[in-house]
Amino acid sequence: MNFVKMQAAGNDFVLIDARYGEQDWPELAKAMCHRRLGVGADGLLLVLPSEVADLKMQMFNPDGSEAEACGNGLRCLAKYAVEEGLVAAEDGGLSIETMAGLRRARVFMTGDEVARVEVSMGAPELSPGDIPLALGEGHGKLDIKPVLDYPLTVSGLGLRLSFVSMGNPHAVHFMEEPVESFPLAEIGPLVENHPLFPQRTNFEIVNLLGRRQARARVWERGAGETLACGSGACAIAVAARLHGYTDDQLEVSLPGGTLTLSWDGEGEVVLSGPAETVFRGQWSKRWP
């Protein structure tokens, strides 16, 4: 089985053209994404045919669970599709079907290579029932939105979480202390699996550096800490603007690189950043 290893701001993926074959994808994701026994990746990306878009993307986390949305994965898939000739790029645009809905991508070329990809990530969902959150009756009506600075204590640490769905759930914590010193390996899985989140959640910790810049780390649902998260960066931009901390444009610096976000407070969030092909290979290992 041929595959391509790709990365976008350090968020790395194993990509497989799955238009002509079927496998046990959750089990294959566990095997291929393993950092010691497999290729090593934050997720398995599948290129699939679509009846409503140019292509369909399906993504599986390293634990075998399926992800509804992945901004960095979308950029990698768009680069692959254009460079491999799966989609004509005369106008630079293509449509991709995902679990979270249709997404539009625009590629920017340097010669024959895609140097940067811009993706329309859809409008954020802010209602507790859509994220979803298990707030309970004590919180009041579940259609009240947005939910900002929700107090949650985890392992003795007080958090103030702002909730956003970008097709997948996110909990954003703005903090004064440097994100580098935050015990994310300890707190991340406790937030991810907290009963407040019936479908688990992604968790972002953020330092604001001004009205146009932020620094962040991300604990991804089903993957652990990653070097970057596209939908997480979108959630940060949305939460920051709802708080009034930022304007329409925001650059989010993550350990693997910087992503550029645009949101006017009403429509779709636009994510822009690099995507790279790392290497190509062939997977021949058997798995249970």
N, C-alpha and C positions, 0 to 999 in steps of 0.2 A: 504494500500500500504506500503510494507516494504521498509526501506531505511537504509543507513549507513552514518553516519557523519564521514568525514575524513579530515585530514589536512596535509599539507606539508609546513614546514617552516612558519606556521601560516596562510597560504592561505587555507581557509576551504571550504569544498564542501559537498553538499548532493548528494550521489550516489544512483542511482536506477538501478536495473537490469531490463532493458526495452526490453529484447529479446522476450517477449511473450505478450506484451500489448501496447496499444496506449492511449495517453492522449493529452490534449492541453498543450504541454510542456512549451511554453512561459508563459502562465498564471500560470501554476503550479510553474515555477521558481520564478515568482514574489511573489507568496504566501509563498512557503517554505523558500525562502532565506530571507524573511523579518526578521529583527533583533528583532522586538518586537512582531509581530503577527504570526510568523512562527517558523521554526527550527533555522533559522539564518545561512547564508552562503554567500560566495563570488560567488557561482555559483552552478548550477545543472548539475551533470554529469550523462549521460546515457550510460549504457553498451548495445550495440546493436550487432546483427550478422553482419558479413561481408563476401562478396564473394571473397575478395582480400587479407584479412589479418586474423589473429586469431580472432580479435574482432574489432568493430567500436566504437569510442567515439564521442558523441555529447555533446556539452556544451552550456548552456544558462546562461547569466548574470542575476543579480538580477532585471534588468529592462526589462527582457524578450527577449533581443536581443541575437542572436547566435554568439558565438565566434569561429573564425576559428582555433585558436591555444591556447593551455594552457599547459605549461610544467609541472607545479605542479599538474594539473589535470591528466595528463598522468601518472605521477608517482603514484598517488593515485589509478587510475584505474588498473595499472599493479599490484600493491600490492594486490588489491581486487581479481583480476582475478586469480592470482597464489594461494593465500591462500584459495580461495573458490573452487579451482579445476576446474575452467573454462578452464584453459590452462595448459598443462603439462609443468613443469619447469625443465626437465632433463638437458637441456643445459643452463638454466637460462635466455633464451631469448624469446621474443614474439613480434609479429607485431601488430600494431594498426592503423586502418584507421581513418583519420581525414579529416576535410574540407580542411586542408592545405597540404594533401598528406599522404603517409604512413610514420609511425614513428616506429623505432625499440627501444625496451626497454630491459634492462638487469637487473635482480634482484639479489641481494646479500642477502643470507639467514643467519639468526641466529637461529638454530634449525628449527622449522616449520614456523617461521615468517620471512617476508620480512623486513629487516632492512634498506636497502638503494636501490634506483633505479637509474639507469643511462639511459638517453634517448637521442637518436640521433634526434635532432630537425630540421634537414634539413639545407640546405644552405641558408644564408641570401639573400634577394632581396634588391638591392641598387638603382635600377633605379627609378626615380620619378614616372614614369607611372605605375610601379608595386607596389609601396608602398600602395596606390597612393597619389600623391601630386598635388594640383592645383596651380602650381607655376606661370602659365601664360606665355605669350610670352616674357615678359621682362626679364625672367631669362635665356633665351637661349634655347638650345635644351633640350627636356625632357628626352633624353636618357643619358645625362651626369650624371656620377655617380663616387664616392658617393657624396652626398650632405652633407657637414660637416659645422658646425658653421653658419648655416643659421640664419640671424638676424630677430628676431620677438619681437615686443613690445606688451605686454599684460598688461592691467590695469596700464600702466606707468612703468612696469618692463621690462627691456631689457633682452632677452634670446638669446642664441646662440645654435641652435638646430641641431643635427645630426640625420639623418633619416635612419631607418632600418625597413624592414619587415621580421618577422619570421613566415610568413603566416598571420600575423596581423600587423598593422602599429604601429610604435614606434617613439617617438621624445625624444632624449636624450640630457639633458643639464648638462654639467660638470661645477662645480662651486667651488669657494674657500671657501665661507662662509659655515658653518656647515649646512648640509641638515636638521637638526632638527629645525632650525630657519626659514626655508623657508615656506611661507604661502601657502602650497599646497592645503588646502581646498578652498582657494579663487582662486588661479591661475589654479589649475588642471582642473576644468570644463571649463574654458575659453580656455585653450589650446585644450582640448579634442574636443570641438565643434567649433573650429576656422574654417573659410571658407577655409583655406589652406588644410584641411583634409576632402575630400568629404565623406569618410567613418568613420569619427572621428579618434581619435588616443589614444594610451596609452602614458603616459608622465612620464619620469624618470628623477629625479634629483640626481646627483652623486658627491661625494667627492672621489678623488683618494688618496689612502693612501700609494702608492708605486706601483711598476710594477706588483705586484701579488695580491693586495688587493684594494677593493673599498667599500664604504659605500653608500647606496642609499635608497630612498623612491620612491614609485610608485603610480601614479594615473591611475587606470585601466578604460578603456573605458567600460561604462555600469555598473560599480561596485563602483567607487570612490576609495579612498585610501584603499589599502590592505596591510597586513603585509608582503606580499611577492608576486612576480610575476615571474614565470619561464621564460616565453618568454621575459619579460622585462629584466631579468638578462642576457639572451642571447644577447639582443640588446645592452646592456651596454658593454658586452665583445667585441662585434663586433666593435662598435663605438670607444671604447678605443684603440683597436688594429689598426684600420684604422688611428687614430690620431698619432699612434706611442707611446702612453702612456704606453702600456703594451705589454707583450709577449703572448705566446700561452695559458698560464694558468692564470686564474683569480678567486679569491674568492670574491663574492659579499655579504656583510653583509647587511641584511634588518631587519626591526624591528622584524620580526618573526623568523629569523634564517639566516644561511649562506648557500649559494648555490655555487657549484663549476662548473666552465665553462672551456671548452677547445675548441679553434678554431685556426687552423693553417693559417688562412688568405685566404683559398681557398675552403675547403670542408664543411662538415656539422658541426654545432655547437653541442657539447655534453654537456648535463646538468646532474649534479649528486647532490643528496641530499636525505634527509629522507622523509618518508611518514608514517603516523600513522592513525590507526582507533581510533576514539574518542568514539562513542557509536552507538548502533543500535536502531531503533525505528519503529513505525508504524504510518503513516499519515492517519488520518481519516477525517480531516476537509474538509468541502466543500468550494469551492471558486467560485466567479462569473463566 
